[in-house]
Amino acid sequence: MRLDKYLKVSRIIKRRTVANEACDQGRVSVNGRSVKASYDVKVGDVLELRFGEKTMRAQVLRISEHVGKDEAAELYKVLP
């Protein structure tokens, strides 16, 4: 699954266009490397998102095309 779509489906970022822009601006990295929105996300990848002063790290636990609002948080685990 594409990175921008994963960020939207998992509800880490609310809209796919915003996720796409964040990737284009270099604010999203996977396993320590800056990647494009078309990156193919795999289970076990560590995502790092930078928004202003905040940084969020999350590990991909599961990939699913369609997820309900309640199950979205089960797709990833927030890392310290």
SEFIZA-3560 file (N, C-alpha, C; in Angstrom, 3 decimals):
REM SEFIZA-3560
<numar><xx>0.840</xx><yy>-1.177</yy><zz>0.000</zz><atom>N</atom></numar>
<numar><xx>0.000</xx><yy>0.000</yy><zz>0.000</zz><atom>CA</atom></numar>
<numar><xx>0.887</xx><yy>1.242</yy><zz>0.000</zz><atom>C</atom></numar>
<numar><xx>0.486</xx><yy>2.237</yy><zz>-0.740</zz><atom>N</atom></numar>
<numar><xx>1.228</xx><yy>3.497</yy><zz>-0.800</zz><atom>CA</atom></numar>
<numar><xx>1.258</xx><yy>4.170</yy><zz>0.565</zz><atom>C</atom></numar>
<numar><xx>2.341</xx><yy>4.882</yy><zz>0.840</zz><atom>N</atom></numar>
<numar><xx>2.509</xx><yy>5.547</yy><zz>2.128</zz><atom>CA</atom></numar>
<numar><xx>1.414</xx><yy>6.571</yy><zz>2.386</zz><atom>C</atom></numar>
<numar><xx>1.090</xx><yy>7.403</yy><zz>1.400</zz><atom>N</atom></numar>
<numar><xx>0.067</xx><yy>8.422</yy><zz>1.621</zz><atom>CA</atom></numar>
<numar><xx>-1.292</xx><yy>7.793</yy><zz>1.934</zz><atom>C</atom></numar>
<numar><xx>-1.617</xx><yy>6.693</yy><zz>1.271</zz><atom>N</atom></numar>
<numar><xx>-2.884</xx><yy>6.016</yy><zz>1.544</zz><atom>CA</atom></numar>
<numar><xx>-2.868</xx><yy>5.374</yy><zz>2.929</zz><atom>C</atom></numar>
<numar><xx>-1.737</xx><yy>4.782</yy><zz>3.324</zz><atom>N</atom></numar>
<numar><xx>-1.638</xx><yy>4.172</yy><zz>4.649</zz><atom>CA</atom></numar>
<numar><xx>-1.835</xx><yy>5.221</yy><zz>5.741</zz><atom>C</atom></numar>
<numar><xx>-1.221</xx><yy>6.378</yy><zz>5.582</zz><atom>N</atom></numar>
<numar><xx>-1.360</xx><yy>7.434</yy><zz>6.583</zz><atom>CA</atom></numar>
<numar><xx>-2.807</xx><yy>7.874</yy><zz>6.721</zz><atom>C</atom></numar>
<numar><xx>-3.544</xx><yy>7.890</yy><zz>5.621</zz><atom>N</atom></numar>
<numar><xx>-4.961</xx><yy>8.260</yy><zz>5.653</zz><atom>CA</atom></numar>
<numar><xx>-5.818</xx><yy>7.149</yy><zz>6.246</zz><atom>C</atom></numar>
<numar><xx>-5.627</xx><yy>5.901</yy><zz>5.794</zz><atom>N</atom></numar>
<numar><xx>-6.434</xx><yy>4.772</yy><zz>6.278</zz><atom>CA</atom></numar>
<numar><xx>-6.227</xx><yy>4.571</yy><zz>7.777</zz><atom>C</atom></numar>
<numar><xx>-4.989</xx><yy>4.721</yy><zz>8.245</zz><atom>N</atom></numar>
<numar><xx>-4.696</xx><yy>4.529</yy><zz>9.668</zz><atom>CA</atom></numar>
<numar><xx>-5.095</xx><yy>5.750</yy><zz>10.500</zz><atom>C</atom></numar>
<numar><xx>-5.502</xx><yy>6.811</yy><zz>9.824</zz><atom>N</atom></numar>
<numar><xx>-5.929</xx><yy>8.056</yy><zz>10.448</zz><atom>CA</atom></numar>
<numar><xx>-4.817</xx><yy>8.758</yy><zz>11.232</zz><atom>C</atom></numar>
<numar><xx>-3.573</xx><yy>8.518</yy><zz>10.826</zz><atom>N</atom></numar>
<numar><xx>-2.459</xx><yy>9.292</yy><zz>11.380</zz><atom>CA</atom></numar>
<numar><xx>-2.557</xx><yy>10.707</yy><zz>10.821</zz><atom>C</atom></numar>
<numar><xx>-2.892</xx><yy>10.799</yy><zz>9.529</zz><atom>N</atom></numar>
<numar><xx>-3.171</xx><yy>12.077</yy><zz>8.868</zz><atom>CA</atom></numar>
<numar><xx>-4.572</xx><yy>11.957</yy><zz>8.286</zz><atom>C</atom></numar>
<numar><xx>-5.390</xx><yy>12.983</yy><zz>8.457</zz><atom>N</atom></numar>
<numar><xx>-6.809</xx><yy>12.878</yy><zz>8.128</zz><atom>CA</atom></numar>
<numar><xx>-7.126</xx><yy>12.821</yy><zz>6.628</zz><atom>C</atom></numar>
<numar><xx>-6.329</xx><yy>13.514</yy><zz>5.816</zz><atom>N</atom></numar>
<numar><xx>-6.609</xx><yy>13.523</yy><zz>4.377</zz><atom>CA</atom></numar>
<numar><xx>-5.398</xx><yy>13.078</yy><zz>3.578</zz><atom>C</atom></numar>
<numar><xx>-5.652</xx><yy>12.386</yy><zz>2.481</zz><atom>N</atom></numar>
<numar><xx>-4.570</xx><yy>11.847</yy><zz>1.651</zz><atom>CA</atom></numar>
<numar><xx>-3.762</xx><yy>12.959</yy><zz>1.002</zz><atom>C</atom></numar>
<numar><xx>-4.417</xx><yy>14.055</yy><zz>0.624</zz><atom>N</atom></numar>
<numar><xx>-3.677</xx><yy>15.153</yy><zz>-0.004</zz><atom>CA</atom></numar>
<numar><xx>-2.689</xx><yy>15.773</yy><zz>0.984</zz><atom>C</atom></numar>
<numar><xx>-3.079</xx><yy>15.865</yy><zz>2.248</zz><atom>N</atom></numar>
<numar><xx>-2.179</xx><yy>16.404</yy><zz>3.274</zz><atom>CA</atom></numar>
<numar><xx>-1.008</xx><yy>15.442</yy><zz>3.482</zz><atom>C</atom></numar>
<numar><xx>-1.290</xx><yy>14.141</yy><zz>3.483</zz><atom>N</atom></numar>
<numar><xx>-0.237</xx><yy>13.131</yy><zz>3.620</zz><atom>CA</atom></numar>
<numar><xx>0.733</xx><yy>13.220</yy><zz>2.440</zz><atom>C</atom></numar>
<numar><xx>0.194</xx><yy>13.404</yy><zz>1.255</zz><atom>N</atom></numar>
<numar><xx>1.012</xx><yy>13.519</yy><zz>0.047</zz><atom>CA</atom></numar>
<numar><xx>1.922</xx><yy>14.748</yy><zz>0.130</zz><atom>C</atom></numar>
<numar><xx>1.372</xx><yy>15.878</yy><zz>0.578</zz><atom>N</atom></numar>
<numar><xx>2.162</xx><yy>17.102</yy><zz>0.703</zz><atom>CA</atom></numar>
<numar><xx>3.261</xx><yy>16.946</yy><zz>1.759</zz><atom>C</atom></numar>
<numar><xx>2.950</xx><yy>16.285</yy><zz>2.868</zz><atom>N</atom></numar>
<numar><xx>3.954</xx><yy>16.072</yy><zz>3.922</zz><atom>CA</atom></numar>
<numar><xx>5.118</xx><yy>15.240</yy><zz>3.389</zz><atom>C</atom></numar>
<numar><xx>4.813</xx><yy>14.227</yy><zz>2.586</zz><atom>N</atom></numar>
<numar><xx>5.871</xx><yy>13.395</yy><zz>1.991</zz><atom>CA</atom></numar>
<numar><xx>6.713</xx><yy>14.212</yy><zz>1.016</zz><atom>C</atom></numar>
<numar><xx>6.055</xx><yy>15.030</yy><zz>0.191</zz><atom>N</atom></numar>
<numar><xx>6.764</xx><yy>15.849</yy><zz>-0.792</zz><atom>CA</atom></numar>
<numar><xx>7.685</xx><yy>16.866</yy><zz>-0.124</zz><atom>C</atom></numar>
<numar><xx>7.303</xx><yy>17.333</yy><zz>1.059</zz><atom>N</atom></numar>
<numar><xx>8.097</xx><yy>18.341</yy><zz>1.766</zz><atom>CA</atom></numar>
<numar><xx>9.186</xx><yy>17.718</yy><zz>2.639</zz><atom>C</atom></numar>
<numar><xx>9.290</xx><yy>16.380</yy><zz>2.617</zz><atom>N</atom></numar>
<numar><xx>10.347</xx><yy>15.703</yy><zz>3.354</zz><atom>CA</atom></numar>
<numar><xx>10.085</xx><yy>15.580</yy><zz>4.845</zz><atom>C</atom></numar>
<numar><xx>8.826</xx><yy>15.682</yy><zz>5.259</zz><atom>N</atom></numar>
<numar><xx>8.493</xx><yy>15.598</yy><zz>6.683</zz><atom>CA</atom></numar>
<numar><xx>8.159</xx><yy>14.181</yy><zz>7.138</zz><atom>C</atom></numar>
<numar><xx>8.204</xx><yy>13.222</yy><zz>6.213</zz><atom>N</atom></numar>
<numar><xx>7.917</xx><yy>11.829</yy><zz>6.551</zz><atom>CA</atom></numar>
<numar><xx>9.117</xx><yy>10.979</yy><zz>6.149</zz><atom>C</atom></numar>
<numar><xx>9.578</xx><yy>10.153</yy><zz>7.087</zz><atom>N</atom></numar>
<numar><xx>10.663</xx><yy>9.229</yy><zz>6.763</zz><atom>CA</atom></numar>
<numar><xx>10.280</xx><yy>7.830</yy><zz>7.226</zz><atom>C</atom></numar>
<numar><xx>10.824</xx><yy>6.839</yy><zz>6.543</zz><atom>N</atom></numar>
<numar><xx>10.562</xx><yy>5.439</yy><zz>6.868</zz><atom>CA</atom></numar>
<numar><xx>11.905</xx><yy>4.764</yy><zz>7.104</zz><atom>C</atom></numar>
<numar><xx>12.056</xx><yy>4.154</yy><zz>8.253</zz><atom>N</atom></numar>
<numar><xx>13.296</xx><yy>3.473</yy><zz>8.626</zz><atom>CA</atom></numar>
<numar><xx>14.518</xx><yy>4.390</yy><zz>8.486</zz><atom>C</atom></numar>
<numar><xx>14.321</xx><yy>5.678</yy><zz>8.832</zz><atom>N</atom></numar>
<numar><xx>15.424</xx><yy>6.630</yy><zz>8.813</zz><atom>CA</atom></numar>
<numar><xx>15.712</xx><yy>7.273</yy><zz>7.472</zz><atom>C</atom></numar>
<numar><xx>14.956</xx><yy>6.918</yy><zz>6.431</zz><atom>N</atom></numar>
<numar><xx>15.171</xx><yy>7.491</yy><zz>5.091</zz><atom>CA</atom></numar>
<numar><xx>13.952</xx><yy>8.313</yy><zz>4.680</zz><atom>C</atom></numar>
<numar><xx>14.201</xx><yy>9.482</yy><zz>4.120</zz><atom>N</atom></numar>
<numar><xx>13.119</xx><yy>10.300</yy><zz>3.588</zz><atom>CA</atom></numar>
<numar><xx>12.573</xx><yy>9.618</yy><zz>2.339</zz><atom>C</atom></numar>
<numar><xx>11.251</xx><yy>9.495</yy><zz>2.247</zz><atom>N</atom></numar>
<numar><xx>10.641</xx><yy>8.757</yy><zz>1.147</zz><atom>CA</atom></numar>
<numar><xx>9.530</xx><yy>9.568</yy><zz>0.493</zz><atom>C</atom></numar>
<numar><xx>9.150</xx><yy>9.130</yy><zz>-0.711</zz><atom>N</atom></numar>
<numar><xx>8.054</xx><yy>9.752</yy><zz>-1.436</zz><atom>CA</atom></numar>
<numar><xx>6.730</xx><yy>9.119</yy><zz>-1.025</zz><atom>C</atom></numar>
<numar><xx>5.638</xx><yy>9.758</yy><zz>-1.417</zz><atom>N</atom></numar>
<numar><xx>4.297</xx><yy>9.274</yy><zz>-1.084</zz><atom>CA</atom></numar>
<numar><xx>4.014</xx><yy>7.917</yy><zz>-1.718</zz><atom>C</atom></numar>
<numar><xx>4.716</xx><yy>7.570</yy><zz>-2.777</zz><atom>N</atom></numar>
<numar><xx>4.472</xx><yy>6.307</yy><zz>-3.480</zz><atom>CA</atom></numar>
<numar><xx>5.215</xx><yy>5.125</yy><zz>-2.843</zz><atom>C</atom></numar>
<numar><xx>5.949</xx><yy>5.354</yy><zz>-1.759</zz><atom>N</atom></numar>
<numar><xx>6.680</xx><yy>4.281</yy><zz>-1.085</zz><atom>CA</atom></numar>
<numar><xx>5.709</xx><yy>3.166</yy><zz>-0.683</zz><atom>C</atom></numar>
<numar><xx>6.114</xx><yy>1.911</yy><zz>-0.886</zz><atom>N</atom></numar>
<numar><xx>5.284</xx><yy>0.754</yy><zz>-0.555</zz><atom>CA</atom></numar>
<numar><xx>5.516</xx><yy>0.368</yy><zz>0.912</zz><atom>C</atom></numar>
<numar><xx>4.525</xx><yy>0.648</yy><zz>1.753</zz><atom>N</atom></numar>
<numar><xx>4.630</xx><yy>0.374</yy><zz>3.195</zz><atom>CA</atom></numar>
<numar><xx>4.566</xx><yy>-1.128</yy><zz>3.456</zz><atom>C</atom></numar>
<numar><xx>5.441</xx><yy>-1.593</yy><zz>4.368</zz><atom>N</atom></numar>
<numar><xx>5.461</xx><yy>-3.008</yy><zz>4.745</zz><atom>CA</atom></numar>
<numar><xx>5.316</xx><yy>-3.131</yy><zz>6.258</zz><atom>C</atom></numar>
<numar><xx>4.828</xx><yy>-4.276</yy><zz>6.722</zz><atom>N</atom></numar>
<numar><xx>4.707</xx><yy>-4.529</yy><zz>8.150</zz><atom>CA</atom></numar>
<numar><xx>6.100</xx><yy>-4.499</yy><zz>8.777</zz><atom>C</atom></numar>
<numar><xx>6.233</xx><yy>-3.783</yy><zz>9.882</zz><atom>N</atom></numar>
<numar><xx>7.524</xx><yy>-3.663</yy><zz>10.559</zz><atom>CA</atom></numar>
<numar><xx>8.235</xx><yy>-2.349</yy><zz>10.277</zz><atom>C</atom></numar>
<numar><xx>7.810</xx><yy>-1.612</yy><zz>9.250</zz><atom>N</atom></numar>
<numar><xx>8.418</xx><yy>-0.314</yy><zz>8.957</zz><atom>CA</atom></numar>
<numar><xx>8.198</xx><yy>0.646</yy><zz>10.122</zz><atom>C</atom></numar>
<numar><xx>9.178</xx><yy>1.513</yy><zz>10.359</zz><atom>N</atom></numar>
<numar><xx>9.054</xx><yy>2.550</yy><zz>11.387</zz><atom>CA</atom></numar>
<numar><xx>8.892</xx><yy>3.887</yy><zz>10.677</zz><atom>C</atom></numar>
<numar><xx>7.738</xx><yy>4.512</yy><zz>10.880</zz><atom>N</atom></numar>
<numar><xx>7.429</xx><yy>5.804</yy><zz>10.267</zz><atom>CA</atom></numar>
<numar><xx>7.790</xx><yy>6.914</yy><zz>11.237</zz><atom>C</atom></numar>
<numar><xx>8.335</xx><yy>8.002</yy><zz>10.705</zz><atom>N</atom></numar>
<numar><xx>8.626</xx><yy>9.173</yy><zz>11.523</zz><atom>CA</atom></numar>
<numar><xx>8.046</xx><yy>10.388</yy><zz>10.824</zz><atom>C</atom></numar>
<numar><xx>7.148</xx><yy>11.084</yy><zz>11.508</zz><atom>N</atom></numar>
<numar><xx>6.484</xx><yy>12.258</yy><zz>10.952</zz><atom>CA</atom></numar>
<numar><xx>6.864</xx><yy>13.477</yy><zz>11.764</zz><atom>C</atom></numar>
<numar><xx>7.245</xx><yy>14.552</yy><zz>11.070</zz><atom>N</atom></numar>
<numar><xx>7.638</xx><yy>15.793</yy><zz>11.734</zz><atom>CA</atom></numar>
<numar><xx>6.659</xx><yy>16.909</yy><zz>11.348</zz><atom>C</atom></numar>
<numar><xx>6.009</xx><yy>17.465</yy><zz>12.376</zz><atom>N</atom></numar>
<numar><xx>5.098</xx><yy>18.590</yy><zz>12.176</zz><atom>CA</atom></numar>
<numar><xx>5.484</xx><yy>19.685</yy><zz>13.150</zz><atom>C</atom></numar>
<numar><xx>6.131</xx><yy>20.713</yy><zz>12.653</zz><atom>N</atom></numar>
<numar><xx>6.586</xx><yy>21.801</yy><zz>13.509</zz><atom>CA</atom></numar>
<numar><xx>7.603</xx><yy>21.288</yy><zz>14.516</zz><atom>C</atom></numar>
<numar><xx>7.322</xx><yy>21.487</yy><zz>15.802</zz><atom>N</atom></numar>
<numar><xx>8.215</xx><yy>21.046</yy><zz>16.871</zz><atom>CA</atom></numar>
<numar><xx>7.993</xx><yy>19.580</yy><zz>17.246</zz><atom>C</atom></numar>
<numar><xx>6.856</xx><yy>19.012</yy><zz>16.847</zz><atom>N</atom></numar>
<numar><xx>6.508</xx><yy>17.650</yy><zz>17.248</zz><atom>CA</atom></numar>
<numar><xx>7.030</xx><yy>16.610</yy><zz>16.267</zz><atom>C</atom></numar>
<numar><xx>7.422</xx><yy>15.466</yy><zz>16.809</zz><atom>N</atom></numar>
<numar><xx>7.838</xx><yy>14.323</yy><zz>16.005</zz><atom>CA</atom></numar>
<numar><xx>7.090</xx><yy>13.107</yy><zz>16.510</zz><atom>C</atom></numar>
<numar><xx>6.519</xx><yy>12.353</yy><zz>15.577</zz><atom>N</atom></numar>
<numar><xx>5.795</xx><yy>11.141</yy><zz>15.949</zz><atom>CA</atom></numar>
<numar><xx>6.464</xx><yy>9.955</yy><zz>15.278</zz><atom>C</atom></numar>
<numar><xx>6.729</xx><yy>8.909</yy><zz>16.057</zz><atom>N</atom></numar>
<numar><xx>7.289</xx><yy>7.673</yy><zz>15.512</zz><atom>CA</atom></numar>
<numar><xx>6.266</xx><yy>6.565</yy><zz>15.720</zz><atom>C</atom></numar>
<numar><xx>6.042</xx><yy>5.784</yy><zz>14.681</zz><atom>N</atom></numar>
<numar><xx>5.074</xx><yy>4.692</yy><zz>14.762</zz><atom>CA</atom></numar>
<numar><xx>5.583</xx><yy>3.500</yy><zz>13.960</zz><atom>C</atom></numar>
<numar><xx>5.308</xx><yy>2.312</yy><zz>14.476</zz><atom>N</atom></numar>
<numar><xx>5.675</xx><yy>1.078</yy><zz>13.783</zz><atom>CA</atom></numar>
<numar><xx>4.429</xx><yy>0.478</yy><zz>13.147</zz><atom>C</atom></numar>
<numar><xx>4.555</xx><yy>0.063</yy><zz>11.890</zz><atom>N</atom></numar>
<numar><xx>3.436</xx><yy>-0.534</yy><zz>11.160</zz><atom>CA</atom></numar>
<numar><xx>3.227</xx><yy>-1.959</yy><zz>11.668</zz><atom>C</atom></numar>
<numar><xx>2.023</xx><yy>-2.230</yy><zz>12.172</zz><atom>N</atom></numar>
<numar><xx>1.698</xx><yy>-3.562</yy><zz>12.677</zz><atom>CA</atom></numar>
<numar><xx>0.887</xx><yy>-4.369</yy><zz>11.665</zz><atom>C</atom></numar>
<numar><xx>0.055</xx><yy>-3.667</yy><zz>10.907</zz><atom>N</atom></numar>
<numar><xx>-0.867</xx><yy>-4.352</yy><zz>10.003</zz><atom>CA</atom></numar>
<numar><xx>-1.191</xx><yy>-3.414</yy><zz>8.854</zz><atom>C</atom></numar>
<numar><xx>-1.498</xx><yy>-3.987</yy><zz>7.700</zz><atom>N</atom></numar>
<numar><xx>-1.902</xx><yy>-3.198</yy><zz>6.534</zz><atom>CA</atom></numar>
<numar><xx>-3.261</xx><yy>-3.693</yy><zz>6.082</zz><atom>C</atom></numar>
<numar><xx>-4.193</xx><yy>-2.769</yy><zz>5.899</zz><atom>N</atom></numar>
<numar><xx>-5.535</xx><yy>-3.125</yy><zz>5.474</zz><atom>CA</atom></numar>
<numar><xx>-6.095</xx><yy>-2.001</yy><zz>4.612</zz><atom>C</atom></numar>
<numar><xx>-6.777</xx><yy>-2.358</yy><zz>3.529</zz><atom>N</atom></numar>
<numar><xx>-7.333</xx><yy>-1.357</yy><zz>2.604</zz><atom>CA</atom></numar>
<numar><xx>-8.466</xx><yy>-0.551</yy><zz>3.230</zz><atom>C</atom></numar>
<numar><xx>-9.334</xx><yy>-1.236</yy><zz>3.968</zz><atom>N</atom></numar>
<numar><xx>-10.497</xx><yy>-0.577</yy><zz>4.560</zz><atom>CA</atom></numar>
<numar><xx>-10.550</xx><yy>-0.902</yy><zz>6.045</zz><atom>C</atom></numar>
<numar><xx>-10.578</xx><yy>0.141</yy><zz>6.858</zz><atom>N</atom></numar>
<numar><xx>-10.586</xx><yy>-0.038</yy><zz>8.301</zz><atom>CA</atom></numar>
<numar><xx>-11.595</xx><yy>0.936</yy><zz>8.895</zz><atom>C</atom></numar>
<numar><xx>-12.356</xx><yy>0.455</yy><zz>9.876</zz><atom>N</atom></numar>
<numar><xx>-13.283</xx><yy>1.331</yy><zz>10.575</zz><atom>CA</atom></numar>
<numar><xx>-12.546</xx><yy>2.267</yy><zz>11.517</zz><atom>C</atom></numar>
<numar><xx>-13.253</xx><yy>3.274</yy><zz>11.956</zz><atom>N</atom></numar>
<numar><xx>-12.668</xx><yy>4.275</yy><zz>12.846</zz><atom>CA</atom></numar>
<numar><xx>-12.118</xx><yy>3.635</yy><zz>14.126</zz><atom>C</atom></numar>
<numar><xx>-12.826</xx><yy>2.665</yy><zz>14.650</zz><atom>N</atom></numar>
<numar><xx>-12.411</xx><yy>2.018</yy><zz>15.900</zz><atom>CA</atom></numar>
<numar><xx>-11.152</xx><yy>1.178</yy><zz>15.741</zz><atom>C</atom></numar>
<numar><xx>-10.949</xx><yy>0.599</yy><zz>14.560</zz><atom>N</atom></numar>
<numar><xx>-9.829</xx><yy>-0.306</yy><zz>14.323</zz><atom>CA</atom></numar>
<numar><xx>-8.585</xx><yy>0.394</yy><zz>13.784</zz><atom>C</atom></numar>
<numar><xx>-8.686</xx><yy>1.671</yy><zz>13.447</zz><atom>N</atom></numar>
<numar><xx>-7.574</xx><yy>2.380</yy><zz>12.809</zz><atom>CA</atom></numar>
<numar><xx>-6.317</xx><yy>2.397</yy><zz>13.676</zz><atom>C</atom></numar>
<numar><xx>-6.476</xx><yy>2.536</yy><zz>14.979</zz><atom>N</atom></numar>
<numar><xx>-5.318</xx><yy>2.606</yy><zz>15.874</zz><atom>CA</atom></numar>
<numar><xx>-4.604</xx><yy>1.259</yy><zz>15.995</zz><atom>C</atom></numar>
<numar><xx>-5.249</xx><yy>0.186</yy><zz>15.573</zz><atom>N</atom></numar>
<numar><xx>-4.631</xx><yy>-1.147</yy><zz>15.646</zz><atom>CA</atom></numar>
<numar><xx>-3.653</xx><yy>-1.397</yy><zz>14.499</zz><atom>C</atom></numar>
<numar><xx>-3.610</xx><yy>-0.508</yy><zz>13.520</zz><atom>N</atom></numar>
<numar><xx>-2.718</xx><yy>-0.669</yy><zz>12.374</zz><atom>CA</atom></numar>
<numar><xx>-1.270</xx><yy>-0.299</yy><zz>12.701</zz><atom>C</atom></numar>
<numar><xx>-1.070</xx><yy>0.472</yy><zz>13.773</zz><atom>N</atom></numar>
<numar><xx>0.268</xx><yy>0.930</yy><zz>14.112</zz><atom>CA</atom></numar>
<numar><xx>0.437</xx><yy>1.019</yy><zz>15.628</zz><atom>C</atom></numar>
<numar><xx>1.703</xx><yy>1.091</yy><zz>16.054</zz><atom>N</atom></numar>
<numar><xx>2.027</xx><yy>1.246</yy><zz>17.473</zz><atom>CA</atom></numar>
<numar><xx>2.911</xx><yy>2.483</yy><zz>17.595</zz><atom>C</atom></numar>
<numar><xx>2.530</xx><yy>3.417</yy><zz>18.445</zz><atom>N</atom></numar>
<numar><xx>3.310</xx><yy>4.637</yy><zz>18.653</zz><atom>CA</atom></numar>
<numar><xx>4.552</xx><yy>4.286</yy><zz>19.465</zz><atom>C</atom></numar>
<numar><xx>5.694</xx><yy>4.738</yy><zz>18.986</zz><atom>N</atom></numar>
<numar><xx>6.977</xx><yy>4.489</yy><zz>19.661</zz><atom>CA</atom></numar>
<numar><xx>7.428</xx><yy>5.738</yy><zz>20.404</zz><atom>C</atom></numar>
<numar><xx>8.166</xx><yy>5.572</yy><zz>21.509</zz><atom>N</atom></numar>
<numar><xx>8.647</xx><yy>6.744</yy><zz>22.269</zz><atom>CA</atom></numar>
<numar><xx>9.727</xx><yy>7.498</yy><zz>21.519</zz><atom>C</atom></numar>
//
